[in-house]
Amino acid sequence: MTERFGGYQNEIYLQGLGGTFPPCSTDATKLEKSAKEILEPGPFWYVAGSAGSGATARANREAFDRWRLVPRMLTGSTERDLSTTVLGTPVPVPVLLAPVGVQSIVHEGAEPAAARAAASVGLPYIMSTASSTSIEDVARASGEGPRWFQLYWPTDNDVCASILARAKAAGFTTLVVTLDTWTLAWRPNDLDHAYLPFIKGEGLGVPLSDPVFRGLLEKTPEEDAPTAILRWISMITGTDSTWDRLPFLREHWDGPIVLKGIQHPDDARRAVEAGMDGIVVSNHGGRQVDGAAGSLDLLPEVVAAVGDRIEVLFDSGIRTGADIAKALALGAKAVLVGRPWVYGLAHAGEEGVRHVLRSLLADLDLTMGLSGHRTLADLTPASLTRP
């Protein structure tokens, strides 16, 4: 297992001898700036923007800075094994691609390009309900790669059941239900540009290819796109679900179910009581509630409340290998990464996504070894300090 991921740096140096350089920076904290130079303002801010003043997005990064790794020496960390199983899915490293919708606005390759890149490095790809392409298209692109499906919960039960059945038939193994985006937050950057891709027909690959949804329309989406778009938008926005709706999901999904957007320990306990298999501690990357706590600040309390009964995943703010190590040390079973690989997609399509993922995994691998950690089990709160 030596240098399995960290060896990517040697590959980059050797390719540089022949004049070949990475398609974008190996530093994920720089990708937002370079993506801004590539993308039009509307698409860029749709990806990069946050709710309100952006305070929550800043809090996510500040939370990581408050924790510091404490390297240990002479631990024999030459050989490292970062593999594990997350909700029944074997993974070479506990990193998943967070669900991100409307990828067509950043690159023509869209979701299939990202799914292929994820499969090529063995990471689970979480497909968004707001995908630019159909469930079946993403599944074909993913091939033998592990894939999960993220649900924006339609108010129409028949449409919801149809979408879930399609995802299951297409080989998606785990259902990730996003709870915190039942309506859009106040997002000034999008509002200033009057930019919402859905009303332009972007990000509707799932509903427009769904037979049950299409059956509700008097005219096909091809004949009357505006009516189809508005019908779908009204079906997935404006209505907050309740805990008593969860049995419906269990009835229509026989694999693991994960609730994404959990931050309060009491909500985590309710997820356990409802028979859920996992939760994602997430504030949607700061995109939904302005002035909220950084996700990493809330992770330890949630893990203490339910970590022995349910798998706790983490999302929001991951940019470096050290970030991943910190989240795992604080009890996360795995982490979800979003914006960095989307910026990679903007730079170079599938190649850009693969490069960003390999860079992040190399960073994690080397950070683990150089801080004296050979396995994931070695990462504990004792690996960190909070000056």
C-alpha positions as YAML, in Angstrom:
chain: A
units: angstrom
residues:
- id: 1
  name: MET
  ca: [0.00, 0.00, 0.00]
- id: 2
  name: THR
  ca: [3.08, 2.27, 0.15]
- id: 3
  name: GLU
  ca: [2.58, 5.51, -1.74]
- id: 4
  name: ARG
  ca: [-0.57, 4.16, -3.40]
- id: 5
  name: PHE
  ca: [-2.09, 7.62, -3.51]
- id: 6
  name: GLY
  ca: [0.88, 9.75, -2.48]
- id: 7
  name: GLY
  ca: [2.78, 8.48, -5.50]
- id: 8
  name: TYR
  ca: [0.78, 10.89, -7.64]
- id: 9
  name: GLN
  ca: [3.30, 13.58, -6.77]
- id: 10
  name: ASN
  ca: [6.09, 11.48, -8.35]
- id: 11
  name: GLU
  ca: [3.96, 11.07, -11.48]
- id: 12
  name: ILE
  ca: [3.50, 14.84, -11.71]
- id: 13
  name: TYR
  ca: [7.22, 15.53, -11.29]
- id: 14
  name: LEU
  ca: [8.17, 12.94, -13.92]
- id: 15
  name: GLN
  ca: [5.62, 14.24, -16.42]
- id: 16
  name: GLY
  ca: [7.00, 17.71, -15.86]
- id: 17
  name: LEU
  ca: [10.32, 16.56, -17.30]
- id: 18
  name: GLY
  ca: [8.51, 16.12, -20.60]
- id: 19
  name: GLY
  ca: [6.77, 19.45, -20.39]
- id: 20
  name: THR
  ca: [3.41, 18.12, -19.19]
- id: 21
  name: PHE
  ca: [1.83, 19.93, -16.28]
- id: 22
  name: PRO
  ca: [-1.36, 19.41, -14.24]
- id: 23
  name: PRO
  ca: [-4.61, 20.69, -15.82]
- id: 24
  name: CYS
  ca: [-5.19, 22.92, -12.80]
- id: 25
  name: SER
  ca: [-3.62, 23.61, -9.43]
- id: 26
  name: THR
  ca: [-2.81, 20.81, -7.02]
- id: 27
  name: ASP
  ca: [-3.90, 23.20, -4.25]
- id: 28
  name: ALA
  ca: [-7.69, 22.99, -3.94]
- id: 29
  name: THR
  ca: [-7.79, 26.31, -2.08]
- id: 30
  name: LYS
  ca: [-6.68, 28.04, -5.30]
- id: 31
  name: LEU
  ca: [-9.21, 26.44, -7.62]
- id: 32
  name: GLU
  ca: [-12.06, 28.82, -6.89]
- id: 33
  name: LYS
  ca: [-10.00, 31.79, -8.06]
- id: 34
  name: SER
  ca: [-8.90, 30.13, -11.30]
- id: 35
  name: ALA
  ca: [-12.43, 28.79, -11.98]
- id: 36
  name: LYS
  ca: [-13.73, 32.34, -11.74]
- id: 37
  name: GLU
  ca: [-11.51, 33.23, -14.68]
- id: 38
  name: ILE
  ca: [-13.00, 30.41, -16.77]
- id: 39
  name: LEU
  ca: [-16.70, 30.49, -15.99]
- id: 40
  name: GLU
  ca: [-19.34, 33.09, -16.71]
- id: 41
  name: PRO
  ca: [-20.51, 34.95, -13.57]
- id: 42
  name: GLY
  ca: [-23.85, 33.13, -13.32]
- id: 43
  name: PRO
  ca: [-22.48, 29.57, -13.31]
- id: 44
  name: PHE
  ca: [-19.45, 30.50, -11.21]
- id: 45
  name: TRP
  ca: [-21.43, 32.09, -8.42]
- id: 46
  name: TYR
  ca: [-24.01, 29.32, -8.50]
- id: 47
  name: VAL
  ca: [-21.18, 26.95, -7.51]
- id: 48
  name: ALA
  ca: [-19.08, 29.25, -5.34]
- id: 49
  name: GLY
  ca: [-21.78, 31.35, -3.72]
- id: 50
  name: SER
  ca: [-23.29, 30.94, -0.27]
- id: 51
  name: ALA
  ca: [-26.33, 32.01, 1.66]
- id: 52
  name: GLY
  ca: [-26.54, 35.60, 2.86]
- id: 53
  name: SER
  ca: [-23.22, 37.16, 3.82]
- id: 54
  name: GLY
  ca: [-21.28, 33.92, 3.39]
- id: 55
  name: ALA
  ca: [-20.67, 33.69, 7.15]
- id: 56
  name: THR
  ca: [-21.42, 29.96, 7.30]
- id: 57
  name: ALA
  ca: [-19.04, 29.11, 4.47]
- id: 58
  name: ARG
  ca: [-16.32, 31.07, 6.26]
- id: 59
  name: ALA
  ca: [-17.19, 29.32, 9.53]
- id: 60
  name: ASN
  ca: [-16.65, 25.96, 7.86]
- id: 61
  name: ARG
  ca: [-13.06, 26.84, 6.98]
- id: 62
  name: GLU
  ca: [-12.38, 28.56, 10.29]
- id: 63
  name: ALA
  ca: [-13.50, 25.43, 12.13]
- id: 64
  name: PHE
  ca: [-10.75, 23.41, 10.44]
- id: 65
  name: ASP
  ca: [-8.15, 25.99, 11.36]
- id: 66
  name: ARG
  ca: [-9.05, 25.67, 15.04]
- id: 67
  name: TRP
  ca: [-7.90, 22.04, 15.07]
- id: 68
  name: ARG
  ca: [-4.25, 21.07, 14.51]
- id: 69
  name: LEU
  ca: [-2.66, 17.70, 13.86]
- id: 70
  name: VAL
  ca: [0.02, 16.52, 16.28]
- id: 71
  name: PRO
  ca: [2.55, 14.43, 14.30]
- id: 72
  name: ARG
  ca: [4.08, 11.35, 15.93]
- id: 73
  name: MET
  ca: [7.47, 9.95, 14.95]
- id: 74
  name: LEU
  ca: [8.96, 6.47, 14.36]
- id: 75
  name: THR
  ca: [5.60, 4.78, 13.94]
- id: 76
  name: GLY
  ca: [6.53, 2.72, 10.90]
- id: 77
  name: SER
  ca: [4.05, 4.57, 8.74]
- id: 78
  name: THR
  ca: [5.85, 3.71, 5.50]
- id: 79
  name: GLU
  ca: [3.07, 1.24, 4.78]
- id: 80
  name: ARG
  ca: [-0.42, 2.72, 5.01]
- id: 81
  name: ASP
  ca: [-3.88, 1.30, 4.53]
- id: 82
  name: LEU
  ca: [-6.69, 3.84, 4.18]
- id: 83
  name: SER
  ca: [-9.36, 1.39, 3.02]
- id: 84
  name: THR
  ca: [-12.65, 0.86, 4.81]
- id: 85
  name: THR
  ca: [-16.32, 0.11, 4.21]
- id: 86
  name: VAL
  ca: [-18.92, 2.87, 4.33]
- id: 87
  name: LEU
  ca: [-22.53, 1.69, 4.69]
- id: 88
  name: GLY
  ca: [-21.67, -1.55, 2.96]
- id: 89
  name: THR
  ca: [-19.65, 0.07, 0.16]
- id: 90
  name: PRO
  ca: [-15.95, -0.92, 0.13]
- id: 91
  name: VAL
  ca: [-13.77, 2.12, -0.55]
- id: 92
  name: PRO
  ca: [-10.00, 2.52, -0.95]
- id: 93
  name: VAL
  ca: [-10.19, 5.71, 1.13]
- id: 94
  name: PRO
  ca: [-13.14, 7.22, 3.04]
- id: 95
  name: VAL
  ca: [-13.87, 9.99, 0.54]
- id: 96
  name: LEU
  ca: [-17.04, 10.35, -1.54]
- id: 97
  name: LEU
  ca: [-18.02, 12.84, -4.21]
- id: 98
  name: ALA
  ca: [-20.74, 15.00, -2.69]
- id: 99
  name: PRO
  ca: [-23.95, 15.36, -4.69]
- id: 100
  name: VAL
  ca: [-23.72, 18.40, -6.94]
- id: 101
  name: GLY
  ca: [-26.42, 19.27, -9.45]
- id: 102
  name: VAL
  ca: [-26.53, 21.07, -12.81]
- id: 103
  name: GLN
  ca: [-22.95, 20.26, -13.74]
- id: 104
  name: SER
  ca: [-23.72, 21.13, -17.34]
- id: 105
  name: ILE
  ca: [-23.39, 24.80, -16.40]
- id: 106
  name: VAL
  ca: [-19.65, 24.37, -15.73]
- id: 107
  name: HIS
  ca: [-18.68, 21.85, -18.45]
- id: 108
  name: GLU
  ca: [-20.35, 20.08, -21.35]
- id: 109
  name: GLY
  ca: [-19.18, 16.72, -19.98]
- id: 110
  name: ALA
  ca: [-21.45, 17.32, -16.96]
- id: 111
  name: GLU
  ca: [-22.30, 14.50, -14.56]
- id: 112
  name: PRO
  ca: [-21.12, 11.59, -16.73]
- id: 113
  name: ALA
  ca: [-17.62, 13.07, -16.82]
- id: 114
  name: ALA
  ca: [-17.50, 13.35, -13.05]
- id: 115
  name: ALA
  ca: [-18.93, 9.84, -12.61]
- id: 116
  name: ARG
  ca: [-16.25, 8.36, -14.88]
- id: 117
  name: ALA
  ca: [-13.51, 10.20, -12.99]
- id: 118
  name: ALA
  ca: [-14.83, 8.96, -9.65]
- id: 119
  name: ALA
  ca: [-14.99, 5.38, -10.91]
- id: 120
  name: SER
  ca: [-11.43, 5.58, -12.23]
- id: 121
  name: VAL
  ca: [-10.10, 6.23, -8.72]
- id: 122
  name: GLY
  ca: [-12.58, 3.94, -6.96]
- id: 123
  name: LEU
  ca: [-14.51, 6.62, -5.09]
- id: 124
  name: PRO
  ca: [-18.31, 6.53, -4.70]
- id: 125
  name: TYR
  ca: [-20.13, 9.06, -6.84]
- id: 126
  name: ILE
  ca: [-23.28, 10.50, -5.26]
- id: 127
  name: MET
  ca: [-25.61, 11.53, -8.05]
- id: 128
  name: SER
  ca: [-27.87, 14.52, -7.43]
- id: 129
  name: THR
  ca: [-31.57, 14.56, -8.24]
- id: 130
  name: ALA
  ca: [-30.72, 17.88, -9.90]
- id: 131
  name: SER
  ca: [-28.49, 16.17, -12.42]
- id: 132
  name: SER
  ca: [-28.21, 17.55, -15.93]
- id: 133
  name: THR
  ca: [-28.55, 14.03, -17.32]
- id: 134
  name: SER
  ca: [-30.69, 11.01, -16.53]
- id: 135
  name: ILE
  ca: [-30.13, 8.40, -13.85]
- id: 136
  name: GLU
  ca: [-29.42, 5.83, -16.51]
- id: 137
  name: ASP
  ca: [-26.85, 8.03, -18.29]
- id: 138
  name: VAL
  ca: [-24.89, 8.56, -15.08]
- id: 139
  name: ALA
  ca: [-25.05, 4.86, -14.25]
- id: 140
  name: ARG
  ca: [-23.62, 3.94, -17.67]
- id: 141
  name: ALA
  ca: [-20.82, 6.47, -17.22]
- id: 142
  name: SER
  ca: [-20.04, 5.13, -13.76]
- id: 143
  name: GLY
  ca: [-19.71, 1.58, -15.07]
- id: 144
  name: GLU
  ca: [-18.48, -0.70, -12.29]
- id: 145
  name: GLY
  ca: [-17.78, 2.25, -9.99]
- id: 146
  name: PRO
  ca: [-19.69, 2.54, -6.70]
- id: 147
  name: ARG
  ca: [-22.60, 4.96, -6.85]
- id: 148
  name: TRP
  ca: [-25.11, 6.41, -4.43]
- id: 149
  name: PHE
  ca: [-28.20, 8.46, -5.20]
- id: 150
  name: GLN
  ca: [-29.16, 11.75, -3.57]
- id: 151
  name: LEU
  ca: [-32.84, 12.61, -3.29]
- id: 152
  name: TYR
  ca: [-34.50, 15.99, -3.35]
- id: 153
  name: TRP
  ca: [-37.80, 14.77, -2.02]
- id: 154
  name: PRO
  ca: [-40.76, 15.35, -4.41]
- id: 155
  name: THR
  ca: [-44.13, 15.99, -2.81]
- id: 156
  name: ASP
  ca: [-45.73, 13.58, -5.28]
- id: 157
  name: ASN
  ca: [-45.27, 10.09, -3.85]
- id: 158
  name: ASP
  ca: [-45.72, 8.33, -7.19]
- id: 159
  name: VAL
  ca: [-43.01, 10.41, -8.81]
- id: 160
  name: CYS
  ca: [-40.73, 9.84, -5.82]
- id: 161
  name: ALA
  ca: [-41.29, 6.08, -5.94]
- id: 162
  name: SER
  ca: [-40.55, 6.05, -9.67]
- id: 163
  name: ILE
  ca: [-37.27, 7.91, -9.24]
- id: 164
  name: LEU
  ca: [-36.18, 5.59, -6.45]
- id: 165
  name: ALA
  ca: [-37.07, 2.51, -8.48]
- id: 166
  name: ARG
  ca: [-35.04, 3.80, -11.42]
- id: 167
  name: ALA
  ca: [-32.04, 4.52, -9.21]
- id: 168
  name: LYS
  ca: [-32.18, 1.08, -7.65]
- id: 169
  name: ALA
  ca: [-32.51, -0.60, -11.05]
- id: 170
  name: ALA
  ca: [-29.51, 1.40, -12.29]
- id: 171
  name: GLY
  ca: [-27.25, 0.05, -9.57]
- id: 172
  name: PHE
  ca: [-27.27, 2.89, -7.04]
- id: 173
  name: THR
  ca: [-26.80, 1.21, -3.66]
- id: 174
  name: THR
  ca: [-27.30, 3.91, -1.00]
- id: 175
  name: LEU
  ca: [-29.89, 6.67, -0.76]
- id: 176
  name: VAL
  ca: [-28.81, 10.10, 0.51]
- id: 177
  name: VAL
  ca: [-31.79, 12.30, 1.42]
- id: 178
  name: THR
  ca: [-30.99, 16.01, 1.57]
- id: 179
  name: LEU
  ca: [-33.10, 17.64, 4.27]
- id: 180
  name: ASP
  ca: [-31.86, 21.23, 4.33]
- id: 181
  name: THR
  ca: [-32.79, 22.42, 0.84]
- id: 182
  name: TRP
  ca: [-36.56, 22.15, 0.64]
- id: 183
  name: THR
  ca: [-36.48, 25.72, -0.62]
- id: 184
  name: LEU
  ca: [-33.64, 27.94, -1.78]
- id: 185
  name: ALA
  ca: [-31.96, 30.20, 0.72]
- id: 186
  name: TRP
  ca: [-31.40, 33.90, 0.13]
- id: 187
  name: ARG
  ca: [-28.32, 33.75, -2.10]
- id: 188
  name: PRO
  ca: [-27.26, 37.28, -3.07]
- id: 189
  name: ASN
  ca: [-24.73, 36.27, -5.70]
- id: 190
  name: ASP
  ca: [-27.35, 34.32, -7.65]
- id: 191
  name: LEU
  ca: [-29.94, 37.03, -7.12]
- id: 192
  name: ASP
  ca: [-27.62, 39.79, -8.26]
- id: 193
  name: HIS
  ca: [-27.20, 37.96, -11.56]
- id: 194
  name: ALA
  ca: [-30.85, 36.82, -11.64]
- id: 195
  name: TYR
  ca: [-29.39, 33.38, -12.27]
- id: 196
  name: LEU
  ca: [-31.27, 30.16, -11.53]
- id: 197
  name: PRO
  ca: [-30.34, 27.37, -13.95]
- id: 198
  name: PHE
  ca: [-33.46, 25.29, -13.32]
- id: 199
  name: ILE
  ca: [-35.86, 27.81, -14.81]
- id: 200
  name: LYS
  ca: [-33.73, 27.69, -17.95]
- id: 201
  name: GLY
  ca: [-34.15, 23.93, -18.16]
- id: 202
  name: GLU
  ca: [-30.77, 22.97, -16.68]
- id: 203
  name: GLY
  ca: [-30.49, 20.27, -14.01]
- id: 204
  name: LEU
  ca: [-33.74, 18.52, -14.96]
- id: 205
  name: GLY
  ca: [-32.34, 15.32, -16.41]
- id: 206
  name: VAL
  ca: [-34.04, 13.16, -13.79]
- id: 207
  name: PRO
  ca: [-37.66, 14.39, -13.90]
- id: 208
  name: LEU
  ca: [-37.81, 15.03, -17.64]
- id: 209
  name: SER
  ca: [-36.79, 11.42, -18.26]
- id: 210
  name: ASP
  ca: [-39.15, 9.99, -15.66]
- id: 211
  name: PRO
  ca: [-42.24, 8.24, -17.08]
- id: 212
  name: VAL
  ca: [-44.44, 8.95, -14.06]
- id: 213
  name: PHE
  ca: [-43.60, 12.64, -14.01]
- id: 214
  name: ARG
  ca: [-44.09, 12.92, -17.76]
- id: 215
  name: GLY
  ca: [-47.46, 11.19, -17.34]
- id: 216
  name: LEU
  ca: [-48.66, 14.08, -15.17]
- id: 217
  name: LEU
  ca: [-48.18, 16.57, -18.01]
- id: 218
  name: GLU
  ca: [-50.76, 17.43, -20.64]
- id: 219
  name: LYS
  ca: [-47.95, 18.06, -23.12]
- id: 220
  name: THR
  ca: [-44.50, 16.51, -23.20]
- id: 221
  name: PRO
  ca: [-41.54, 18.58, -21.96]
- id: 222
  name: GLU
  ca: [-40.37, 18.73, -25.55]
- id: 223
  name: GLU
  ca: [-43.68, 20.34, -26.56]
- id: 224
  name: ASP
  ca: [-44.10, 22.63, -23.52]
- id: 225
  name: ALA
  ca: [-40.89, 23.01, -21.56]
- id: 226
  name: PRO
  ca: [-41.96, 25.94, -19.32]
- id: 227
  name: THR
  ca: [-44.95, 24.05, -17.91]
- id: 228
  name: ALA
  ca: [-42.86, 20.95, -17.22]
- id: 229
  name: ILE
  ca: [-40.15, 23.01, -15.53]
- id: 230
  name: LEU
  ca: [-42.58, 24.87, -13.28]
- id: 231
  name: ARG
  ca: [-44.41, 21.64, -12.40]
- id: 232
  name: TRP
  ca: [-41.16, 20.05, -11.24]
- id: 233
  name: ILE
  ca: [-39.95, 23.10, -9.34]
- id: 234
  name: SER
  ca: [-43.24, 23.28, -7.44]
- id: 235
  name: MET
  ca: [-42.89, 19.58, -6.61]
- id: 236
  name: ILE
  ca: [-39.48, 19.81, -4.94]
- id: 237
  name: THR
  ca: [-39.48, 23.30, -3.41]
- id: 238
  name: GLY
  ca: [-41.63, 25.09, -0.89]
- id: 239
  name: THR
  ca: [-42.61, 22.15, 1.33]
- id: 240
  name: ASP
  ca: [-40.61, 21.03, 4.35]
- id: 241
  name: SER
  ca: [-40.96, 17.30, 5.04]
- id: 242
  name: THR
  ca: [-41.51, 15.79, 8.49]
- id: 243
  name: TRP
  ca: [-40.13, 12.80, 10.35]
- id: 244
  name: ASP
  ca: [-43.30, 10.82, 9.80]
- id: 245
  name: ARG
  ca: [-42.62, 10.67, 6.05]
- id: 246
  name: LEU
  ca: [-39.45, 8.60, 6.47]
- id: 247
  name: PRO
  ca: [-41.25, 5.22, 6.46]
- id: 248
  name: PHE
  ca: [-42.25, 5.95, 2.86]
- id: 249
  name: LEU
  ca: [-38.59, 5.99, 1.88]
- id: 250
  name: ARG
  ca: [-37.90, 2.75, 3.71]
- id: 251
  name: GLU
  ca: [-40.84, 1.18, 1.93]
- id: 252
  name: HIS
  ca: [-39.40, 2.11, -1.46]
- id: 253
  name: TRP
  ca: [-35.67, 1.65, -0.82]
- id: 254
  name: ASP
  ca: [-34.20, -1.60, 0.50]
- id: 255
  name: GLY
  ca: [-30.62, -0.36, 0.79]
- id: 256
  name: PRO
  ca: [-28.96, 1.98, 3.31]
- id: 257
  name: ILE
  ca: [-30.62, 5.38, 3.81]
- id: 258
  name: VAL
  ca: [-28.62, 8.43, 4.89]
- id: 259
  name: LEU
  ca: [-30.01, 11.77, 6.05]
- id: 260
  name: LYS
  ca: [-27.89, 14.72, 4.89]
- id: 261
  name: GLY
  ca: [-28.04, 18.06, 6.67]
- id: 262
  name: ILE
  ca: [-28.10, 16.82, 10.28]
- id: 263
  name: GLN
  ca: [-26.31, 19.17, 12.69]
- id: 264
  name: HIS
  ca: [-28.09, 18.97, 16.04]
- id: 265
  name: PRO
  ca: [-27.50, 15.92, 18.27]
- id: 266
  name: ASP
  ca: [-31.24, 15.62, 18.92]
- id: 267
  name: ASP
  ca: [-31.90, 15.34, 15.17]
- id: 268
  name: ALA
  ca: [-29.18, 12.72, 14.99]
- id: 269
  name: ARG
  ca: [-30.91, 10.74, 17.74]
- id: 270
  name: ARG
  ca: [-34.22, 11.00, 15.90]
- id: 271
  name: ALA
  ca: [-32.53, 9.63, 12.78]
- id: 272
  name: VAL
  ca: [-31.44, 6.60, 14.80]
- id: 273
  name: GLU
  ca: [-34.93, 6.16, 16.23]
- id: 274
  name: ALA
  ca: [-36.35, 6.35, 12.70]
- id: 275
  name: GLY
  ca: [-34.17, 3.43, 11.64]
- id: 276
  name: MET
  ca: [-31.86, 5.36, 9.34]
- id: 277
  name: ASP
  ca: [-28.49, 3.85, 8.53]
- id: 278
  name: GLY
  ca: [-26.37, 6.98, 8.43]
- id: 279
  name: ILE
  ca: [-26.31, 10.75, 8.66]
- id: 280
  name: VAL
  ca: [-24.20, 13.46, 7.09]
- id: 281
  name: VAL
  ca: [-23.21, 16.32, 9.35]
- id: 282
  name: SER
  ca: [-23.52, 19.15, 6.83]
- id: 283
  name: ASN
  ca: [-24.65, 22.73, 6.37]
- id: 284
  name: HIS
  ca: [-24.70, 22.35, 2.58]
- id: 285
  name: GLY
  ca: [-21.37, 24.11, 2.27]
- id: 286
  name: GLY
  ca: [-22.86, 27.27, 3.74]
- id: 287
  name: ARG
  ca: [-25.44, 27.53, 0.96]
- id: 288
  name: GLN
  ca: [-28.62, 27.38, 3.03]
- id: 289
  name: VAL
  ca: [-28.46, 29.11, 6.44]
- id: 290
  name: ASP
  ca: [-26.36, 32.24, 6.90]
- id: 291
  name: GLY
  ca: [-24.73, 32.64, 10.29]
- id: 292
  name: ALA
  ca: [-24.80, 28.92, 11.14]
- id: 293
  name: ALA
  ca: [-22.05, 27.04, 12.94]
- id: 294
  name: GLY
  ca: [-19.23, 25.42, 11.01]
- id: 295
  name: SER
  ca: [-19.96, 21.74, 10.44]
- id: 296
  name: LEU
  ca: [-16.69, 20.57, 12.00]
- id: 297
  name: ASP
  ca: [-17.55, 22.42, 15.22]
- id: 298
  name: LEU
  ca: [-20.71, 20.32, 15.49]
- id: 299
  name: LEU
  ca: [-19.24, 16.96, 14.48]
- id: 300
  name: PRO
  ca: [-17.82, 15.85, 17.87]
- id: 301
  name: GLU
  ca: [-21.12, 16.38, 19.68]
- id: 302
  name: VAL
  ca: [-23.08, 14.48, 17.04]
- id: 303
  name: VAL
  ca: [-20.58, 11.62, 17.09]
- id: 304
  name: ALA
  ca: [-20.79, 11.47, 20.89]
- id: 305
  name: ALA
  ca: [-24.58, 11.27, 20.66]
- id: 306
  name: VAL
  ca: [-24.99, 8.56, 18.01]
- id: 307
  name: GLY
  ca: [-21.60, 7.46, 16.68]
- id: 308
  name: ASP
  ca: [-21.89, 4.06, 18.32]
- id: 309
  name: ARG
  ca: [-25.27, 3.37, 16.70]
- id: 310
  name: ILE
  ca: [-25.18, 4.89, 13.23]
- id: 311
  name: GLU
  ca: [-22.54, 5.80, 10.66]
- id: 312
  name: VAL
  ca: [-21.71, 9.50, 10.79]
- id: 313
  name: LEU
  ca: [-20.38, 11.10, 7.63]
- id: 314
  name: PHE
  ca: [-19.11, 14.65, 7.26]
- id: 315
  name: ASP
  ca: [-19.54, 17.37, 4.64]
- id: 316
  name: SER
  ca: [-18.88, 21.10, 4.26]
- id: 317
  name: GLY
  ca: [-15.56, 22.83, 3.86]
- id: 318
  name: ILE
  ca: [-13.17, 20.00, 2.93]
- id: 319
  name: ARG
  ca: [-10.29, 21.36, 0.85]
- id: 320
  name: THR
  ca: [-7.13, 19.47, 1.89]
- id: 321
  name: GLY
  ca: [-5.86, 16.10, 3.01]
- id: 322
  name: ALA
  ca: [-5.36, 17.55, 6.47]
- id: 323
  name: ASP
  ca: [-9.04, 18.57, 6.52]
- id: 324
  name: ILE
  ca: [-10.04, 14.97, 5.82]
- id: 325
  name: ALA
  ca: [-7.71, 13.65, 8.51]
- id: 326
  name: LYS
  ca: [-9.15, 16.07, 11.06]
- id: 327
  name: ALA
  ca: [-12.75, 15.10, 10.29]
- id: 328
  name: LEU
  ca: [-11.91, 11.41, 10.53]
- id: 329
  name: ALA
  ca: [-10.04, 11.96, 13.80]
- id: 330
  name: LEU
  ca: [-13.15, 13.65, 15.22]
- id: 331
  name: GLY
  ca: [-15.25, 10.60, 14.47]
- id: 332
  name: ALA
  ca: [-16.49, 10.84, 10.88]
- id: 333
  name: LYS
  ca: [-16.67, 7.50, 9.10]
- id: 334
  name: ALA
  ca: [-16.07, 9.23, 5.75]
- id: 335
  name: VAL
  ca: [-16.17, 12.69, 4.20]
- id: 336
  name: LEU
  ca: [-17.97, 14.20, 1.21]
- id: 337
  name: VAL
  ca: [-16.11, 16.62, -1.06]
- id: 338
  name: GLY
  ca: [-17.94, 18.99, -3.40]
- id: 339
  name: ARG
  ca: [-16.72, 22.29, -4.79]
- id: 340
  name: PRO
  ca: [-13.04, 21.38, -5.43]
- id: 341
  name: TRP
  ca: [-13.78, 18.66, -7.98]
- id: 342
  name: VAL
  ca: [-16.50, 20.79, -9.58]
- id: 343
  name: TYR
  ca: [-13.84, 23.42, -10.21]
- id: 344
  name: GLY
  ca: [-11.71, 20.64, -11.67]
- id: 345
  name: LEU
  ca: [-14.60, 19.80, -14.00]
- id: 346
  name: ALA
  ca: [-14.74, 23.44, -15.09]
- id: 347
  name: HIS
  ca: [-11.02, 23.45, -15.89]
- id: 348
  name: ALA
  ca: [-10.68, 20.19, -17.80]
- id: 349
  name: GLY
  ca: [-13.76, 18.00, -17.69]
- id: 350
  name: GLU
  ca: [-13.21, 14.40, -16.65]
- id: 351
  name: GLU
  ca: [-9.44, 14.86, -16.56]
- id: 352
  name: GLY
  ca: [-9.83, 17.86, -14.27]
- id: 353
  name: VAL
  ca: [-12.06, 15.98, -11.83]
- id: 354
  name: ARG
  ca: [-9.66, 13.03, -11.75]
- id: 355
  name: HIS
  ca: [-6.71, 15.34, -11.13]
- id: 356
  name: VAL
  ca: [-8.40, 17.12, -8.23]
- id: 357
  name: LEU
  ca: [-9.43, 13.82, -6.65]
- id: 358
  name: ARG
  ca: [-5.99, 12.26, -7.05]
- id: 359
  name: SER
  ca: [-4.38, 15.40, -5.63]
- id: 360
  name: LEU
  ca: [-6.65, 15.34, -2.60]
- id: 361
  name: LEU
  ca: [-6.02, 11.64, -1.98]
- id: 362
  name: ALA
  ca: [-2.27, 12.09, -2.38]
- id: 363
  name: ASP
  ca: [-2.36, 14.94, 0.09]
- id: 364
  name: LEU
  ca: [-4.29, 12.80, 2.58]
- id: 365
  name: ASP
  ca: [-2.02, 9.79, 2.11]
- id: 366
  name: LEU
  ca: [1.16, 11.79, 2.64]
- id: 367
  name: THR
  ca: [-0.32, 13.71, 5.56]
- id: 368
  name: MET
  ca: [-1.30, 10.44, 7.22]
- id: 369
  name: GLY
  ca: [2.17, 8.97, 6.80]
- id: 370
  name: LEU
  ca: [4.13, 12.04, 7.80]
- id: 371
  name: SER
  ca: [1.99, 12.54, 10.90]
- id: 372
  name: GLY
  ca: [2.60, 8.94, 11.94]
- id: 373
  name: HIS
  ca: [-0.76, 7.37, 11.13]
- id: 374
  name: ARG
  ca: [-0.70, 3.99, 9.37]
- id: 375
  name: THR
  ca: [-4.43, 3.21, 9.35]
- id: 376
  name: LEU
  ca: [-7.71, 5.01, 9.79]
- id: 377
  name: ALA
  ca: [-8.02, 3.48, 13.26]
- id: 378
  name: ASP
  ca: [-4.92, 5.45, 14.28]
- id: 379
  name: LEU
  ca: [-6.81, 8.70, 13.76]
- id: 380
  name: THR
  ca: [-8.51, 9.66, 17.03]
- id: 381
  name: PRO
  ca: [-9.16, 12.91, 18.90]
- id: 382
  name: ALA
  ca: [-5.75, 12.33, 20.48]
- id: 383
  name: SER
  ca: [-4.25, 12.98, 17.02]
- id: 384
  name: LEU
  ca: [-5.35, 16.61, 17.32]
- id: 385
  name: THR
  ca: [-4.86, 19.62, 19.52]
- id: 386
  name: ARG
  ca: [-6.91, 22.78, 19.77]
- id: 387
  name: PRO
  ca: [-4.56, 25.61, 20.74]
...
